[in-house]
């Protein structure tokens, strides 16, 4: 039985099927995303969604969906599904679905009377092209297929509505048409691998509703333009390929392209394989530079996310060349920032004060899992440049105080990963001595000392670094460790945040910690008792004031809950790392059980990936972006750590 298979009982029950989404990407920023029943529920959904750099920095929905109709004896059976205003679904094509399989490529099997039709969907790598292959498995009489494309030609952040400006013009091309609704957009080429007839029947389908946007308090209706439909006969055993892309293809090559693409896909037959496939979806190549997108469908390449995600997405899978390419791009952003130049690559939020600390951690992971010698050769100068930049007080919002700790100003602007704002102000104004900043700073100091010791030179720099690290460790105890055994979240003068938050886990998880083993165990125990859920660590303990675990409702309501009790899977990675540091081999079975709690998500939300966050209370519903890079990365990194402890490769 397939690892990712849904039978008729799930597919025909919209309460079960509509919350499940499928994502496919092509490494150039384009993607295809919808629900498993092909009913779009978000404005971000679309069969072909591509970046249009000539217009802006956003993705744009060109082809929203494709309705396919089976015609026998002159009777049409439409397999499409759309939600319209007033909770009306039409044309209810989901009732014909017999099963959906997503192990290799998304595959839907329909039964219409005596007709069995199989649909396979592929997104072509490194090219903005979607392929849909329809195979007539069974039929007792002459059968015709109609393909009716629903066009949007709009940004993922907007809606389109019926208007007189949209162009109805089209041109016939090799077994298809090309069309463009508005100037500035690329032309959309729609083709079949077989000779067909295009019937020009232009119309607008009005008031299509997106319930996910409605839930989030946004506008939720749009009109979609349908230029007409393609009609083609199909015989039993025959396959027909529909292609939609921003360039023309020789139609005779579509079948071979489809077969080759299916053959090259790695099956998603285990939890780890699902995560590896998901990891590849965040890889992005734009203008010759390699990036990690922070998540789908709306995130771009963010600096903090890049450095947190990079080890898990690449090193954990032994994809070292990918690490080099993405780190080369990231290093350009680091150097630009340190040198005071405009950022020359498309990595955002480099100015955040913890970004360089996470960059040091990222490089440290490379040295640990690949080679310290190679790490010094490749990144030694970058390490020195980062540390000198911070030590000499050149960072605009990260200052080394006389007590050895780093200080940041976050009162008026959110500067940590807990970055939600409300009415322009941080919801959690973490400022001053921030606990994870200083855990990362101590770790960075000790890592740089380790690199210098192994090099055997720069004794004066080494001596100063040791003194600074000792001072940092002593002050860390004095400032953050309280009489109850857990760590304060941030301290700014007389302001001390006693809330129990997960940021203290980094002091227990990082390679170098200012805490003793007994102190680290107390931190771990607090996280276990008050923050641990099956889906990650809560961002705030239920015992702390302001606990708000349900990430639902309009934007402002969600902003207030974003880091006030919601559970984050990426924090589970550092929690489990800390657990294994404390318990070693005896902790392996516990870690494996925790991974099983996340494995259940492979059949929920975005199939075969992990969403951005979860509600902090049962049933721990997934929320936010459908697929989130640091979540996938950290679980893969835990697999790598488990392999280190068990001495065997886990699948």
C-alpha positions in Angstrom: 0.0 0.0 0.0 1.2 3.5 -0.8 2.6 5.6 2.1 0.6 8.6 0.9 -2.7 7.3 -0.3 -6.3 8.5 0.3 -9.3 6.4 -0.6 -12.7 7.3 -1.8 -14.1 7.8 1.7 -11.6 10.7 2.3 -11.7 12.2 -1.2 -15.5 12.4 -1.4 -15.8 13.9 2.1 -14.9 17.6 1.6 -14.4 18.1 5.3 -11.6 15.6 5.1 -10.1 16.4 1.7 -10.3 20.2 1.5 -7.8 20.8 4.4 -5.2 18.6 2.7 -3.0 20.4 0.2 -0.4 19.4 -2.3 2.7 21.5 -3.3 5.1 21.1 -6.1 7.9 23.5 -7.0 10.6 23.9 -9.7 13.5 25.6 -8.0 13.0 28.9 -9.9 10.4 30.2 -7.5 7.4 28.9 -9.5 5.1 26.4 -7.9 1.8 24.5 -8.3 -0.4 24.1 -5.2 -4.0 23.1 -4.5 -6.0 20.7 -2.4 -6.0 17.0 -3.1 -9.4 17.3 -4.8 -8.1 20.2 -7.0 -10.5 22.8 -5.4 -8.5 26.0 -4.7 -9.1 27.3 -1.2 -6.5 30.0 -1.1 -5.7 33.0 -3.3 -2.1 31.5 -3.3 -3.4 28.3 -5.0 -2.9 27.7 -8.7 -1.9 25.1 -11.2 0.8 27.3 -12.6 2.1 30.1 -10.3 5.3 31.9 -11.5 7.5 34.8 -10.6 7.2 37.7 -13.1 10.3 39.9 -12.3 9.3 42.4 -14.9 6.3 43.3 -12.8 7.3 42.9 -9.2 8.9 40.6 -6.6 5.8 38.5 -6.2 4.6 35.2 -7.7 1.6 35.4 -10.1 -1.2 32.9 -10.7 -1.4 32.4 -14.5 -3.4 29.1 -14.7 -5.6 28.8 -11.7 -7.1 25.4 -12.5 -8.1 23.0 -15.3 -11.5 21.4 -15.5 -11.6 18.1 -17.3 -14.8 16.7 -18.7 -15.4 13.1 -19.8 -17.9 12.9 -22.7 -19.5 9.6 -23.6 -22.6 9.3 -25.9 -22.8 13.1 -25.9 -23.2 13.2 -22.1 -20.6 15.3 -20.2 -19.2 14.4 -16.8 -17.2 17.3 -15.4 -14.5 16.3 -13.0 -13.7 19.8 -11.7 -14.6 21.3 -8.4 -14.9 25.0 -7.4 -16.4 26.6 -4.3 -18.8 29.5 -5.0 -20.5 32.1 -2.8 -23.1 30.7 -0.4 -21.2 27.4 0.3 -22.1 26.1 -3.2 -19.7 23.6 -4.8 -19.8 22.9 -8.5 -19.5 20.8 -10.6 -18.8 18.3 -7.8 -16.3 16.3 -9.7 -14.8 14.9 -6.4 -17.7 12.4 -6.2 -16.1 10.5 -9.1 -12.7 10.1 -7.4 -11.8 6.6 -6.3 -8.4 7.3 -4.8 -5.5 9.7 -4.6 -1.9 8.7 -4.4 1.0 11.1 -3.8 4.0 8.8 -3.3 5.8 9.5 -6.5 3.6 12.1 -8.4 0.1 13.3 -7.4 -2.2 10.7 -9.1 -6.0 10.8 -9.0 -8.1 7.9 -10.2 -11.7 8.7 -11.4 -14.5 6.3 -12.2 -17.4 7.6 -14.3 -19.8 4.8 -15.0 -17.7 2.4 -17.1 -14.9 4.9 -17.5 -11.7 4.7 -15.4 -9.5 7.7 -15.9 -6.1 8.3 -14.2 -4.6 11.8 -13.9 -0.9 12.4 -13.0 0.5 15.9 -12.3 4.1 16.9 -12.7 5.9 20.2 -12.2 9.0 20.3 -14.5 12.3 21.0 -12.7 14.1 24.3 -13.6 11.2 25.3 -15.9 7.9 27.0 -15.3 5.8 24.2 -16.8 3.1 22.0 -15.4 2.3 18.6 -17.1 -0.9 16.7 -16.6 -1.1 13.2 -18.0 -4.5 11.6 -18.4 -4.7 7.8 -19.1 -7.9 6.1 -20.1 -7.6 2.9 -18.1 -11.0 1.5 -19.0 -13.8 2.5 -21.3 -16.5 0.5 -23.1 -17.4 3.1 -25.7 -16.0 6.1 -27.6 -14.7 8.7 -25.2 -13.8 12.4 -25.5 -12.0 14.7 -23.1 -12.5 18.4 -22.8 -9.9 20.6 -21.1 -11.3 23.9 -19.8 -8.5 26.3 -18.4 -9.4 28.9 -15.7 -7.0 31.9 -16.1 -6.2 34.5 -13.5 -3.1 36.5 -14.5 -2.7 38.2 -11.2 -0.4 38.5 -8.1 -0.8 35.9 -5.4 -1.7 38.8 -3.0 -4.6 40.1 -5.2 -7.7 38.9 -6.9 -9.0 39.3 -10.4 -12.5 40.3 -11.4 -14.4 40.5 -14.6 -13.3 43.5 -16.6 -13.2 44.9 -20.1 -9.4 45.3 -20.2 -8.5 41.6 -20.1 -7.5 40.5 -23.6 -9.5 37.7 -25.2 -7.0 37.3 -28.1 -5.3 34.0 -28.6 -3.1 32.4 -31.3 -3.0 28.8 -32.4 0.3 27.1 -31.9 1.5 23.5 -32.2 -1.5 21.5 -30.8 -2.7 24.3 -28.6 -2.9 28.0 -28.1 -1.0 30.9 -26.5 -2.7 33.8 -24.7 -2.0 36.7 -22.4 -4.7 38.5 -20.4 -2.7 41.7 -19.6 0.4 43.5 -20.9 3.6 42.9 -18.9 2.8 39.3 -18.3 4.5 36.4 -20.1 2.3 34.5 -22.6 0.8 31.3 -21.4 1.3 28.4 -23.8 -1.3 25.5 -23.4 -0.7 22.5 -25.6 -1.6 18.8 -25.9 0.6 16.0 -27.2 -2.2 15.0 -29.6 -4.1 16.9 -32.3 -7.2 18.5 -30.8 -9.8 21.2 -31.5 -9.9 24.4 -29.5 -13.4 25.8 -29.2 -13.3 29.6 -28.4 -16.0 30.1 -25.9 -14.9 33.1 -23.7 -16.6 33.6 -20.3 -16.0 34.7 -16.8 -16.8 32.3 -13.9 -17.9 34.7 -11.1 -17.7 34.7 -7.3 -15.3 31.8 -6.8 -14.7 31.7 -3.1 -11.5 30.9 -1.2 -12.5 29.7 2.3 -8.9 29.9 3.7 -8.8 33.6 3.0 -12.2 34.0 4.6 -10.9 32.3 7.7 -8.0 34.7 7.8 -10.3 37.8 7.6 -9.4 38.7 4.1 -11.4 39.3 0.9 -12.2 35.9 -0.5 -13.9 36.2 -3.9 -12.7 36.5 -7.4 -13.8 35.9 -11.0 -11.8 33.7 -13.4 -11.6 34.0 -17.1 -12.1 30.9 -19.3 -11.2 31.4 -23.0 -12.8 28.2 -24.1 -11.9 24.5 -24.1 -9.8 21.9 -25.9 -11.5 18.7 -27.1 -9.7 15.5 -28.0 -10.8 11.9 -28.5 -9.0 9.3 -26.3 -8.9 5.5 -26.6 -8.7 2.8 -23.9 -5.0 2.5 -22.8 -4.1 5.9 -24.4 -2.4 8.7 -22.5 -2.9 12.4 -23.3 -0.5 15.0 -21.9 -1.7 18.6 -21.2 1.1 21.2 -20.9 0.9 24.7 -19.5 4.1 26.9 -19.5 5.6 30.2 -20.4 7.3 28.9 -23.5 6.3 26.7 -26.4 7.2 23.1 -26.5 7.2 20.8 -29.6 4.1 18.8 -28.8 5.7 15.6 -29.9 8.1 15.8 -27.0 5.5 16.2 -24.3 4.9 12.5 -23.8 8.6 11.7 -23.5 9.1 14.7 -21.2 6.3 13.4 -18.9 7.7 9.9 -18.8 11.2 11.1 -18.0 10.0 13.4 -15.3 8.0 10.6 -13.6 10.9 8.2 -13.8 13.2 10.7 -12.1 11.0 11.3 -9.1 12.1 9.9 -5.8 9.3 8.1 -4.0 7.9 9.5 -0.8 7.6 6.0 0.8 8.9 6.9 4.3 8.8 9.8 6.7 12.5 10.7 6.0 12.0 10.5 2.2 9.0 12.8 2.4 11.2 15.3 4.3 14.1 15.0 1.8 11.7 15.7 -1.1 10.2 18.6 0.8 13.7 20.0 1.5 14.4 20.1 -2.2 11.3 22.2 -2.7 12.9 25.1 -0.8 15.9 25.2 -3.1 15.7 28.2 -5.4 17.9 29.4 -8.3 17.3 33.0 -9.3 19.6 35.1 -11.6 22.4 32.6 -11.1 22.3 32.7 -7.3 21.2 29.8 -5.1 18.8 30.5 -2.2 16.6 28.8 0.4 13.0 30.0 0.4 11.7 30.3 3.9 8.4 28.7 3.1 5.5 28.3 0.7 3.4 29.8 -0.6 4.3 33.4 0.5 7.8 33.5 2.0 11.0 34.7 0.3 14.6 34.0 1.2 15.1 35.4 4.7 18.6 35.6 6.3 17.8 34.0 9.7 15.8 31.2 8.1 18.6 30.5 5.6 21.2 29.9 8.3 18.9 27.9 10.5 17.7 25.7 7.7 20.8 25.2 5.6 22.5 22.4 7.7 19.3 20.3 7.9 18.3 20.8 4.3 21.7 20.0 2.8 24.3 18.5 5.2 21.7 16.1 6.7 21.2 14.6 3.2 24.9 14.8 2.4 24.2 17.3 -0.3 27.4 19.2 0.2 27.5 20.9 -3.2 24.1 22.4 -2.4 25.5 23.7 0.9 28.4 25.3 -0.9 26.2 27.0 -3.5 23.7 28.4 -1.0 26.4 29.4 1.5 28.3 31.3 -1.3 25.2 33.3 -2.0 24.7 33.9 1.8 28.3 34.9 2.2 27.8 37.7 -0.4 25.0 39.0 1.8 27.1 38.8 4.9 30.0 40.6 3.3 27.8 43.3 1.8 26.2 43.9 5.2 29.5 44.0 7.1 31.1 46.3 4.5 28.1 48.7 4.6 27.1 48.1 1.0 23.6 47.4 -0.4 22.8 43.7 -0.3 23.6 42.5 -3.8 21.6 39.2 -3.5 17.9 38.6 -2.8 18.3 37.6 0.9 16.1 39.8 3.2 16.4 40.9 6.8 20.3 40.7 7.0 20.2 43.6 9.5 18.5 41.5 12.2 20.9 41.3 15.1 21.0 37.5 15.5 21.6 36.8 11.8 25.4 36.7 12.1 25.2 34.6 15.2 23.1 32.0 13.3 25.6 32.2 10.4 28.3 31.2 12.8 26.2 28.3 14.0 25.5 27.3 10.4 29.2 27.3 9.6 29.9 25.4 12.8 27.6 22.6 11.7 29.5 22.3 8.5 32.8 21.9 10.4 31.3 19.4 12.7 29.7 17.1 10.1 32.2 17.5 7.3 35.6 18.6 8.4 37.2 21.3 10.6 40.1 21.6 8.3 37.9 22.1 5.3 35.7 24.5 7.3 38.7 26.7 8.1 39.9 26.7 4.5 36.5 27.6 3.1 35.0 29.9 5.8 37.9 30.9 8.1 38.1 34.4 6.7 34.3 34.8 7.0 34.4 33.6 10.6 37.1 36.1 11.5 35.2 38.9 9.7 31.9 38.2 11.5 33.5 37.9 14.9 35.6 41.1 14.4 32.5 43.0 13.2 30.6 42.1 16.4 33.5 42.4 18.8 34.4 45.9 17.6 30.8 47.2 18.0 30.2 47.8 14.3 26.9 46.1 14.2 24.1 48.7 14.3 22.0 46.8 16.8 24.2 44.1 18.5 26.6 45.5 21.1 29.1 43.6 23.3 28.9 45.0 26.8 31.7 45.0 29.3 30.2 42.0 31.0 30.8 39.9 27.9 27.1 39.6 26.9 25.5 41.0 23.7 22.8 43.6 23.9 20.1 44.6 21.4 17.4 47.2 21.2 14.0 45.5 20.4 11.6 47.8 22.3 10.2 49.6 19.2 10.9 47.1 16.5 10.8 43.3 16.6 14.4 42.0 16.2 14.2 38.3 17.2 12.5 35.3 15.5 9.5 36.2 17.7 8.8 39.0 15.2 5.0 39.5 15.3 3.8 43.1 15.5 0.4 44.7 16.3 -0.3 48.3 15.2 3.3 48.8 14.4 4.6 47.6 17.8 6.2 44.3 18.7 3.8 41.9 20.4 6.7 40.5 22.4 9.2 43.4 22.8 12.2 41.3 23.5 15.0 43.7 24.2 18.3 44.0 26.1 20.1 40.8 26.9 18.1 38.2 24.9 18.7 34.7 26.1 19.2 32.9 22.7 21.3 35.7 21.4 23.7 35.2 24.2 23.6 31.5 24.0 24.5 31.8 20.4 27.2 34.4 21.1 28.9 32.2 23.7 28.7 29.3 21.3 30.2 31.4 18.5 33.1 32.6 20.8 33.9 29.0 21.8 33.7 27.8 18.2 36.1 30.5 17.0 38.4 29.6 19.9 38.3 25.9 18.8 39.2 26.9 15.2 42.1 29.0 16.5 43.4 26.3 18.8 43.4 23.8 16.0 45.2 26.3 13.8 47.9 26.8 16.5 48.5 30.5 15.7 47.2 34.0 16.6 47.9 33.3 20.3 47.1 36.9 21.3 43.7 36.8 19.7 43.1 33.4 21.3 44.0 34.6 24.7 41.6 37.6 24.4 38.8 35.3 23.1 39.2 33.0 26.1 38.9 35.8 28.5 35.8 37.1 26.7 34.2 33.7 26.7 34.8 33.2 30.4 33.3 36.6 31.1 30.3 35.8 28.9 29.7 32.5 30.7 29.9 34.0 34.1 27.5 36.9 33.2 25.1 34.5 31.5 24.6 32.7 34.8 24.2 36.0 36.7 21.7 37.5 34.2 19.6 34.7 33.0 19.6 31.8 35.5 16.9 32.3 38.2 16.3 30.5 41.5 13.7 28.2 39.9 16.2 26.7 37.5 15.0 28.0 34.2 16.3 31.0 32.2 14.8 34.4 31.9 13.8 35.2 28.3 15.3 38.7 28.2 16.6 41.2 30.6 16.7 45.0 30.0 17.8 47.0 33.0 15.2 46.4 35.7 12.9 44.7 33.2 13.2 40.9 33.5 10.8 38.6 31.5 10.0 35.6 33.7 7.8 34.0 31.1 8.6 30.4 30.4 9.5 30.4 26.7 11.4 28.0 24.5 14.3 30.3 23.7 16.2 29.0 26.7 16.5 25.6 25.0 19.3 26.8 22.8 21.6 27.2 25.9 21.0 23.5 26.5 21.3 22.3 22.9 24.2 24.2 21.3 27.7 22.5 21.1 29.1 25.0 23.6 26.9 26.0 26.6 27.7 28.3 29.5 25.5 26.0 31.6 26.6 22.9 33.5 25.0 19.6 32.7 22.8 19.8 35.8 21.7 23.3 34.8 21.0 22.2 31.2 18.9 19.3 32.5 16.7 21.7 34.6 16.1 23.9 31.5 15.2 20.7 29.5 12.8 19.6 32.3 11.0 23.0 32.2 10.6 22.8 28.5 9.3 19.2 28.8 6.8 20.0 31.5 5.4 23.3 30.2 6.3 23.7 26.5 6.5 20.3 24.8 3.7 19.2 22.5 3.6 16.4 19.9 4.2 19.0 17.2 6.9 21.2 18.7 7.6 23.5 21.6 5.1 26.1 22.6 6.2 29.7 22.2 4.9 30.4 25.7 3.9 28.2 28.7 0.2 27.9 29.5 1.2 28.9 33.1 2.5 32.3 31.9 0.4 35.4 31.5 -0.9 36.1 28.0 -1.1 32.5 26.8 -2.9 32.5 23.5 -2.4 29.2 21.7 -5.0 29.3 18.9 -3.6 30.9 15.7 -7.0 31.7 14.1 -9.2 34.6 13.1 -8.3 37.9 11.4 -4.7 39.1 10.9 -4.5 41.2 14.1 -6.0 38.3 16.2 -3.4 35.9 14.7 -0.6 38.4 15.3 -1.4 38.4 19.0 -1.3 34.6 19.1 1.7 34.1 16.8 4.3 33.7 19.6 2.1 33.5 22.6 1.6 29.8 22.9 1.6 28.4 19.4 3.8 25.3 18.9 6.8 25.4 16.5 8.3 22.2 15.1 11.8 23.7 14.4 12.2 24.2 18.1 11.6 20.5 18.6 14.9 19.9 16.7 16.9 21.8 19.3 14.9 20.3 22.2 15.7 16.8 21.0 19.3 17.7 20.5 19.5 18.9 24.1 17.7 15.7 25.2 20.3 13.5 23.5 23.1 15.6 25.0 21.7 14.9 28.5 20.6 11.3 28.1 22.9 10.0 25.2 21.9 6.6 24.0 19.2 6.1 26.6 17.4 9.1 25.0 17.2 7.6 21.5 13.9 5.8 22.0 12.3 9.0 23.4 13.5 11.0 20.4 12.2 8.4 17.9 8.8 8.5 19.6 8.7 12.3 19.2 9.5 12.0 15.5 6.5 9.6 15.2 4.2 12.4 16.5 5.4 14.6 13.6 5.2 11.8 11.0 1.4 11.9 11.3 1.6 15.3 9.6 2.7 13.6 6.3 -1.0 12.8 5.6 -2.4 16.2 6.8 -2.2 19.8 5.9 0.4 20.0 3.1 0.9 16.3 2.2 4.5 15.2 2.8 5.6 18.4 4.4 5.3 20.3 7.7 3.4 23.6 8.1 4.7 26.7 9.7 3.2 26.3 13.2 0.5 24.5 15.2 -2.1 25.5 17.7 -0.6 25.1 21.2 -3.6 23.2 22.5 -5.2 19.9 21.2 -5.9 18.9 18.5 -2.7 20.9 17.6 -4.0 22.0 14.2 -1.5 23.1 11.6 -1.5 26.8 10.6 0.3 29.4 8.6 2.4 28.6 5.6 1.7 25.1 4.2 5.4 24.1 4.1 8.2 25.7 6.2 11.9 25.3 5.6 13.3 25.5 9.2 10.7 22.9 10.4 11.7 20.4 7.7 15.4 21.1 8.2 15.4 20.6 11.9 13.7 17.3 11.8 16.1 16.1 9.1 19.0 17.3 11.3 17.6 15.2 14.2 17.7 12.2 11.9 21.4 13.0 11.3 22.0 13.2 15.0 20.2 9.9 15.6 22.5 8.3 13.1 25.5 9.6 15.0 24.2 8.1 18.3 22.9 4.8 16.9 25.8 4.3 14.3 23.2 3.3 11.6 21.4 5.1 8.8 17.8 5.7 9.7 15.2 5.6 6.9 
